[in-house]
Amino acid sequence: MKNLLVMKFGGTSMGSAERIRISASLIAEHAKTGPVAVVVSAMSKVTDLLLDSMRRAEAGDEAGLEHDVAALRERHIATCRDLLPAASAIPVLAEVERLVSEFERIARGIWMLGERPPRSVDEAVATGEKLSALMMAAYLESAGTPAVAVNAADVVITDAVFGAASPLMEQTRERASKKLRPLLEKGVTPIVTGFNGATVDGRPTTLGRGGSDFSASILAAALDASELWIWTDVDGIMSADPRLVDDVKVLNEVTYAEAAELAYNGAKVLHPRTLAPLVERKIPVWSKNSFNPSYPGTRIGPKISGPMGPRAVTSMANVALVSLEPASAAMSGTRLMARALAALSSCNAEVLTLTSSTYRQSFCFLIRQEELERVIEHLEEELAIELAHGYVRPIEVERNVGLLAIVGEGMRGTPGLAGRIFTAISRENINIIAIAQGSSELTIAVVVCKEGLVKAVQAVHAECGLGIPVAK
């Protein structure tokens, strides 16, 4: 299908009846000129509410569970009544009640069991997206744009890794062709739930972090879309976090690789997994602002037309640095690193940076603080004998650190850049704890003390000239 546009609307773009109207107007405008497929997130804060409800259920807090379910029901009923004429709202309200009751049934099962089976969590947590798709489709229909809500579990086929499933693209292409193409050919806009899918045999799954964006990219690739537009609440991808730096600018374009590196190192950009289905087919992505739809946003594609070099600075504060060192010749550094990485893999932890010392055979790696407890548990289990017999020194953990990353294509070919970056940080009297660049020319990662992180970001952003140019 030619000129298919896939649009994805995030939680803030779906956060109220007014925001849904505005998002629907963007859909309707483009549906007049060509086929549009839409992916929606849950209303803002709803996924957190669903997860909190299930945690309360697991803890046996029946009153808390009932309060959360009531809040879920009331918010969506109020939104429906605000969005739709009374007659049109009747069947939609009935479906809202059915979906909320289905969630409550699963949550009460968790309450009775006293635990949250991953499969049940995946089935329940997608309720927010189902409610959003229902309301968006109903409003579009009432406003004269043919639309229908589609459960992504009927389209996106995944493996059985509950909570962080990966798509099976060939099966998804077949299912999307069978389920969505007939709608698009009839001029009907499918409103597809983000974040969720199902195994080949129909068991509900979710796609993990950045799941709704990932759903949109999966569908764009499966349907051979011309473009994917991700609607958020910011004007695009910025040269730094505007909460930390005053003179940030919106980047007109970035490459797939730059966007992935920025996301991996803490920027609120598309998650690296989101971009993977698009790279092979070279489908461009636009990051746009539904609160400022006239702004062009940032284009993400295979190449950029501008100069090479540093493009943006990003940072992460909630990280921890874990250090390991052999204490005896009986344990080589290479073997220790291999064992440690196996332990990290077994608990699905992401290594943000890794650096090593050749002489002492020691090494350290940076991880997110929310992963620290299970990482240490798996490391201690994997190295239990070596730690007990003193072949490995006690594991050291430093929490008072932050990660700074400078991202841009072609930085390796910029003479003196690394020296300028380190000098800019040192001028602020900030100690550099670890450095990682490896073979990639895309990212220079620097670990500094947490207290100096903001100043380091500001200093590097200024040194690299990434801000808004000053008029002469």
C-alpha positions as CSV (number, residue, x, y, z in Angstrom):
1,M,0.0,0.0,0.0
2,K,1.5,3.3,-1.1
3,N,1.9,6.4,1.1
4,L,0.8,4.6,4.3
5,L,1.4,6.8,7.4
6,V,1.6,5.2,10.8
7,M,1.0,7.5,13.7
8,K,1.7,6.8,17.4
9,F,0.2,8.8,20.2
10,G,1.8,8.7,23.7
11,G,0.1,8.9,27.1
12,T,0.1,12.7,27.3
13,S,-1.4,12.9,23.8
14,M,-4.2,10.6,25.1
15,G,-4.3,12.1,28.6
16,S,-7.7,13.7,28.6
17,A,-10.8,14.1,26.5
18,E,-9.4,17.4,25.1
19,R,-6.1,15.8,24.2
20,I,-7.9,12.9,22.5
21,R,-9.9,15.4,20.4
22,I,-6.7,17.2,19.3
23,S,-5.0,13.9,18.5
24,A,-8.1,12.7,16.6
25,S,-8.0,15.9,14.5
26,L,-4.5,15.2,13.5
27,I,-5.5,11.7,12.4
28,A,-8.6,12.9,10.6
29,E,-6.6,15.6,8.7
30,H,-4.2,13.0,7.3
31,A,-6.9,10.3,6.7
32,K,-8.4,12.7,4.1
33,T,-5.4,12.4,1.9
34,G,-4.2,8.9,2.4
35,P,-4.3,5.7,4.5
36,V,-3.4,6.1,8.2
37,A,-2.8,3.4,10.8
38,V,-2.7,4.6,14.4
39,V,-1.1,3.1,17.6
40,V,-2.1,4.5,21.0
41,S,-0.7,4.3,24.5
42,A,-2.8,4.2,27.7
43,M,-3.9,7.6,29.1
44,S,-1.1,9.2,31.1
45,K,-0.5,7.5,34.5
46,V,-2.9,4.6,33.7
47,T,-0.2,2.0,33.2
48,D,1.3,3.0,36.6
49,L,-2.1,2.7,38.2
50,L,-2.6,-0.8,36.7
51,L,0.8,-2.0,38.0
52,D,0.2,-0.5,41.4
53,S,-3.2,-2.3,41.5
54,M,-1.5,-5.6,40.9
55,R,1.2,-4.9,43.5
56,R,-1.5,-4.1,46.0
57,A,-3.3,-7.3,45.0
58,E,-0.1,-9.4,45.5
59,A,0.4,-7.8,48.9
60,G,-3.2,-8.7,50.0
61,D,-4.3,-5.1,50.1
62,E,-7.9,-5.6,48.9
63,A,-9.1,-2.1,49.9
64,G,-6.2,-0.5,47.9
65,L,-7.1,-2.7,44.9
66,E,-10.7,-1.7,45.0
67,H,-9.7,2.0,45.2
68,D,-7.5,1.7,42.2
69,V,-10.1,-0.2,40.1
70,A,-12.7,2.4,41.0
71,A,-10.2,5.2,39.9
72,L,-9.6,3.4,36.6
73,R,-13.3,3.0,35.9
74,E,-14.2,6.6,36.9
75,R,-11.5,8.2,34.8
76,H,-12.5,6.4,31.6
77,I,-16.2,6.8,32.1
78,A,-15.8,10.5,32.7
79,T,-13.6,10.8,29.6
80,C,-16.1,8.9,27.4
81,R,-19.0,11.1,28.6
82,D,-16.9,14.2,27.8
83,L,-15.9,12.9,24.4
84,L,-19.1,11.4,23.0
85,P,-22.7,12.3,22.4
86,A,-25.0,10.5,24.9
87,A,-26.4,8.0,22.4
88,S,-22.9,7.2,21.0
89,A,-21.5,6.8,24.5
90,I,-23.9,4.0,25.6
91,P,-22.1,1.0,23.8
92,V,-18.7,2.5,24.5
93,L,-19.4,2.8,28.3
94,A,-20.6,-0.9,28.3
95,E,-17.3,-1.9,26.7
96,V,-15.3,0.2,29.2
97,E,-17.1,-1.6,32.0
98,R,-16.3,-5.0,30.4
99,L,-12.6,-4.2,30.0
100,V,-12.3,-2.8,33.6
101,S,-14.2,-5.8,35.0
102,E,-11.8,-8.1,33.1
103,F,-8.8,-6.4,34.6
104,E,-10.4,-6.6,38.1
105,R,-11.0,-10.4,37.6
106,I,-7.3,-10.9,36.8
107,A,-6.2,-8.6,39.7
108,R,-8.4,-10.5,42.1
109,G,-6.9,-13.8,40.9
110,I,-3.5,-12.3,41.9
111,W,-4.9,-11.3,45.2
112,M,-6.1,-14.8,45.9
113,L,-2.7,-16.3,44.7
114,G,-0.6,-13.8,46.6
115,E,1.7,-13.6,43.5
116,R,1.8,-12.0,40.1
117,P,2.3,-14.6,37.3
118,P,4.1,-12.8,34.4
119,R,1.5,-14.1,31.9
120,S,-1.3,-12.6,34.0
121,V,0.5,-9.3,34.4
122,D,1.0,-9.1,30.6
123,E,-2.7,-9.7,30.0
124,A,-3.9,-7.2,32.6
125,V,-1.4,-4.3,32.0
126,A,-2.5,-3.8,28.4
127,T,-6.0,-2.8,29.6
128,G,-5.0,0.9,29.5
129,E,-4.2,0.7,25.7
130,K,-7.4,-1.2,25.0
131,L,-9.4,1.5,26.7
132,S,-7.5,4.2,24.8
133,A,-8.1,2.5,21.4
134,L,-11.7,2.1,22.2
135,M,-12.3,5.7,23.0
136,M,-10.2,7.1,20.1
137,A,-12.0,4.9,17.5
138,A,-15.4,5.8,18.9
139,Y,-14.6,9.5,18.9
140,L,-13.3,9.4,15.3
141,E,-16.4,7.6,14.2
142,S,-18.7,10.1,15.9
143,A,-16.7,12.9,14.2
144,G,-17.1,11.4,10.7
145,T,-13.7,9.5,10.2
146,P,-14.3,5.8,9.8
147,A,-12.2,4.0,12.5
148,V,-12.1,0.7,14.4
149,A,-10.3,-0.3,17.6
150,V,-7.9,-3.3,17.1
151,N,-6.2,-5.3,19.8
152,A,-2.6,-5.7,18.9
153,A,-2.7,-9.2,20.3
154,D,-4.6,-10.1,17.1
155,V,-1.8,-8.6,14.9
156,V,1.6,-8.5,16.6
157,I,3.0,-12.1,17.1
158,T,5.8,-12.4,19.6
159,D,8.0,-15.0,21.4
160,A,6.9,-16.1,24.9
161,V,9.2,-13.8,27.0
162,F,6.5,-12.3,29.1
163,G,7.2,-8.7,30.1
164,A,9.8,-8.1,27.4
165,A,8.6,-10.0,24.3
166,S,10.2,-9.7,20.8
167,P,8.2,-9.7,17.6
168,L,8.2,-12.6,15.1
169,M,8.2,-10.3,12.1
170,E,7.2,-12.8,9.3
171,Q,4.2,-14.0,11.3
172,T,3.3,-10.4,12.2
173,R,3.5,-9.3,8.5
174,E,1.1,-12.1,7.6
175,R,-1.3,-11.2,10.4
176,A,-1.1,-7.5,9.7
177,S,-1.8,-8.1,6.0
178,K,-4.8,-10.2,6.9
179,K,-6.2,-8.0,9.7
180,L,-5.3,-4.4,8.8
181,R,-4.9,-4.1,5.1
182,P,-8.6,-4.8,4.3
183,L,-9.5,-2.0,6.7
184,L,-7.1,0.4,5.2
185,E,-8.2,-0.4,1.7
186,K,-11.8,0.4,2.7
187,G,-10.7,3.8,4.0
188,V,-11.1,2.7,7.7
189,T,-8.4,3.8,10.1
190,P,-7.3,1.0,12.5
191,I,-6.6,2.3,16.0
192,V,-4.2,-0.4,17.4
193,T,-3.3,-0.9,21.0
194,G,0.4,-0.2,21.7
195,F,2.6,-2.2,24.0
196,N,1.0,-5.6,23.7
197,G,1.0,-8.7,21.4
198,A,0.5,-12.4,21.7
199,T,2.4,-15.6,21.1
200,V,1.6,-17.8,18.1
201,D,-0.8,-19.8,20.2
202,G,-2.6,-16.7,21.5
203,R,-1.0,-16.1,25.0
204,P,-1.0,-12.3,25.7
205,T,2.5,-10.7,25.9
206,T,3.9,-7.2,26.3
207,L,6.9,-5.6,24.7
208,G,8.7,-4.1,27.7
209,R,10.3,-0.6,27.9
210,G,9.2,1.7,25.1
211,G,6.6,-0.9,24.2
212,S,4.0,1.4,22.5
213,D,6.7,3.0,20.3
214,F,8.0,-0.4,19.5
215,S,4.5,-1.6,18.5
216,A,4.3,1.4,16.1
217,S,7.6,0.5,14.5
218,I,6.7,-3.1,14.2
219,L,3.5,-2.3,12.4
220,A,5.2,0.3,10.2
221,A,7.7,-2.3,9.1
222,A,5.1,-5.0,8.7
223,L,2.9,-2.8,6.6
224,D,5.8,-1.2,4.6
225,A,4.7,2.3,5.7
226,S,6.2,5.4,4.1
227,E,6.8,7.1,7.4
228,L,6.2,6.7,11.2
229,W,5.2,9.7,13.2
230,I,5.7,9.5,17.0
231,W,3.5,12.2,18.7
232,T,4.8,13.2,22.2
233,D,4.7,16.3,24.3
234,V,8.1,17.9,23.2
235,D,9.1,19.5,19.9
236,G,11.6,16.7,19.0
237,I,15.0,15.3,20.0
238,M,17.1,18.0,21.8
239,S,20.8,18.6,22.2
240,A,20.5,18.1,25.9
241,D,17.9,17.8,28.7
242,P,16.2,21.3,28.9
243,R,15.8,20.8,32.6
244,L,19.6,20.8,32.9
245,V,20.8,23.1,30.1
246,D,19.2,26.5,29.2
247,D,20.2,26.9,25.5
248,V,19.2,23.5,24.1
249,K,18.1,23.3,20.5
250,V,15.9,20.8,18.7
251,L,17.8,18.7,16.3
252,N,16.4,18.8,12.8
253,E,17.5,15.2,12.1
254,V,19.5,12.4,13.6
255,T,20.5,8.9,12.4
256,Y,19.0,5.7,13.6
257,A,22.3,5.0,15.3
258,E,22.4,8.4,17.1
259,A,18.9,8.0,18.3
260,A,19.6,4.6,19.6
261,E,22.7,5.7,21.5
262,L,20.9,8.7,23.0
263,A,18.1,6.5,24.2
264,Y,20.5,3.9,25.6
265,N,22.3,6.6,27.6
266,G,19.3,8.2,29.2
267,A,17.7,10.6,26.7
268,K,13.9,10.4,26.4
269,V,14.2,9.3,22.8
270,L,12.8,6.1,21.0
271,H,14.1,3.0,22.7
272,P,16.8,1.2,20.7
273,R,14.5,-1.8,20.2
274,T,11.9,0.6,18.6
275,L,14.2,1.5,15.8
276,A,15.3,-2.0,14.9
277,P,12.4,-3.0,12.6
278,L,12.7,0.2,10.7
279,V,16.4,0.2,9.9
280,E,16.3,-2.6,7.4
281,R,13.5,-1.1,5.4
282,K,14.8,2.5,5.9
283,I,11.5,3.8,7.1
284,P,12.0,7.4,8.4
285,V,10.6,8.3,11.8
286,W,9.5,11.8,12.9
287,S,9.4,12.8,16.6
288,K,6.6,15.4,16.8
289,N,4.8,17.4,19.5
290,S,1.0,17.0,19.6
291,F,0.9,20.1,21.8
292,N,2.6,22.1,19.1
293,P,1.7,20.2,15.9
294,S,2.9,22.9,13.5
295,Y,6.5,22.4,14.6
296,P,8.3,20.1,12.1
297,G,10.0,18.0,14.8
298,T,13.0,15.7,14.4
299,R,13.5,13.3,11.5
300,I,15.3,10.0,12.3
301,G,16.7,8.1,9.3
302,P,19.6,6.3,7.9
303,K,21.7,9.4,7.2
304,I,21.8,13.1,7.9
305,S,22.7,15.9,5.6
306,G,24.5,18.1,8.2
307,P,28.1,18.1,9.4
308,M,29.5,15.1,11.4
309,G,30.6,15.4,15.0
310,P,29.0,15.7,18.4
311,R,25.2,16.3,18.2
312,A,23.9,15.9,21.7
313,V,24.8,15.3,25.4
314,T,22.7,13.1,27.6
315,S,23.0,11.9,31.2
316,M,21.8,9.4,33.7
317,A,21.8,9.9,37.5
318,N,20.3,6.7,38.9
319,V,23.2,4.4,38.1
320,A,25.7,2.4,40.0
321,L,29.3,1.4,39.3
322,V,30.2,-2.2,40.1
323,S,33.9,-3.1,40.3
324,L,35.5,-6.6,40.3
325,E,39.2,-7.6,40.7
326,P,41.0,-10.9,40.9
327,A,42.8,-11.4,44.2
328,S,44.8,-14.4,43.1
329,A,46.6,-15.7,40.0
330,A,44.2,-18.6,40.2
331,M,41.5,-16.4,38.7
332,S,42.4,-14.6,35.4
333,G,40.8,-11.3,34.7
334,T,39.4,-12.6,31.4
335,R,37.7,-15.5,33.1
336,L,36.3,-13.3,35.8
337,M,34.9,-10.9,33.2
338,A,33.4,-13.7,31.3
339,R,31.7,-15.1,34.4
340,A,30.5,-11.7,35.4
341,L,29.0,-11.0,32.0
342,A,27.3,-14.4,32.1
343,A,25.7,-13.4,35.4
344,L,24.6,-10.1,34.0
345,S,23.1,-11.8,31.0
346,S,21.2,-14.3,33.2
347,C,19.4,-11.5,35.0
348,N,18.7,-9.4,31.8
349,A,20.7,-6.4,33.1
350,E,21.9,-3.8,30.7
351,V,25.6,-2.8,30.9
352,L,25.8,0.9,30.2
353,T,29.6,1.2,30.1
354,L,32.5,-1.2,30.8
355,T,36.1,-0.4,31.3
356,S,39.1,-2.5,32.4
357,S,42.7,-2.3,33.6
358,T,45.2,-4.5,31.9
359,Y,47.8,-4.7,34.7
360,R,45.5,-5.4,37.7
361,Q,43.0,-7.3,35.6
362,S,40.3,-5.4,37.3
363,F,37.2,-4.0,35.5
364,C,34.1,-2.0,36.3
365,F,30.7,-1.6,34.7
366,L,27.8,0.8,35.0
367,I,24.2,-0.4,35.4
368,R,20.9,1.2,36.4
369,Q,20.3,1.4,40.1
370,E,17.0,-0.4,39.8
371,E,18.9,-3.4,38.5
372,L,21.6,-3.4,41.2
373,E,20.0,-5.7,43.7
374,R,19.5,-8.5,41.3
375,V,22.9,-8.0,39.6
376,I,24.7,-8.3,42.9
377,E,22.6,-11.4,43.8
378,H,23.5,-13.1,40.5
379,L,27.2,-12.1,40.7
380,E,27.5,-13.5,44.3
381,E,25.8,-16.7,43.2
382,E,28.0,-17.1,40.1
383,L,31.3,-16.3,42.0
384,A,30.3,-17.8,45.4
385,I,33.3,-20.2,45.5
386,E,35.9,-17.7,44.3
387,L,34.6,-15.0,46.8
388,A,34.6,-17.5,49.7
389,H,38.2,-18.6,49.0
390,G,39.6,-15.2,48.3
391,Y,40.3,-15.7,44.6
392,V,38.2,-12.6,43.9
393,R,38.2,-9.4,46.0
394,P,34.9,-8.4,47.6
395,I,32.5,-6.8,45.0
396,E,32.7,-3.0,45.3
397,V,29.6,-0.8,44.5
398,E,29.7,3.0,44.1
399,R,26.2,4.6,44.0
400,N,27.3,8.2,44.1
401,V,28.0,8.4,40.3
402,G,26.4,9.6,37.2
403,L,26.8,8.9,33.5
404,L,27.5,11.6,30.9
405,A,27.4,10.6,27.2
406,I,28.3,12.7,24.1
407,V,26.7,11.3,20.9
408,G,27.3,12.0,17.3
409,E,28.3,10.3,14.0
410,G,31.9,10.7,13.0
411,M,33.3,11.9,16.4
412,R,36.4,9.7,16.0
413,G,37.4,11.8,13.0
414,T,37.3,15.1,15.0
415,P,40.9,15.8,16.2
416,G,41.2,16.8,19.9
417,L,37.5,16.3,20.7
418,A,38.1,13.9,23.6
419,G,40.7,16.2,25.1
420,R,38.4,19.2,24.9
421,I,35.6,17.2,26.6
422,F,37.8,16.1,29.5
423,T,39.3,19.5,29.9
424,A,35.8,21.1,30.0
425,I,34.8,18.7,32.8
426,S,38.0,19.2,34.7
427,R,37.6,23.0,34.6
428,E,34.5,22.5,36.7
429,N,36.7,20.6,39.3
430,I,34.8,17.4,38.6
431,N,36.6,14.1,38.9
432,I,36.3,11.7,36.0
433,I,35.9,8.2,37.4
434,A,35.7,6.1,34.2
435,I,35.8,6.6,30.5
436,A,34.4,4.4,27.7
437,Q,34.4,4.8,24.0
438,G,35.5,1.5,22.5
439,S,35.5,1.0,18.8
440,S,32.3,3.1,18.3
441,E,32.7,6.6,16.9
442,L,29.2,7.4,18.0
443,T,29.5,7.8,21.8
444,I,32.0,8.9,24.4
445,A,30.7,7.9,27.8
446,V,32.1,9.5,31.0
447,V,31.3,8.4,34.6
448,V,31.6,11.3,37.1
449,C,30.5,11.9,40.7
450,K,26.8,12.5,40.9
451,E,27.1,15.9,42.5
452,G,29.0,17.2,39.4
453,L,26.8,15.6,36.8
454,V,24.7,18.6,35.9
455,K,27.7,21.0,35.7
456,A,29.5,18.4,33.6
457,V,26.6,18.2,31.1
458,Q,26.5,22.0,30.9
459,A,30.2,22.3,30.4
460,V,30.4,19.7,27.6
461,H,27.3,21.1,25.9
462,A,28.9,24.6,25.8
463,E,32.4,23.2,24.8
464,C,31.0,21.3,21.8
465,G,28.9,24.3,20.7
466,L,25.6,22.4,20.8
467,G,23.3,25.2,22.0
468,I,21.3,27.7,20.1
469,P,23.7,30.0,18.1
470,V,24.0,33.5,19.6
471,A,23.0,36.2,17.1
472,K,25.9,38.5,16.2
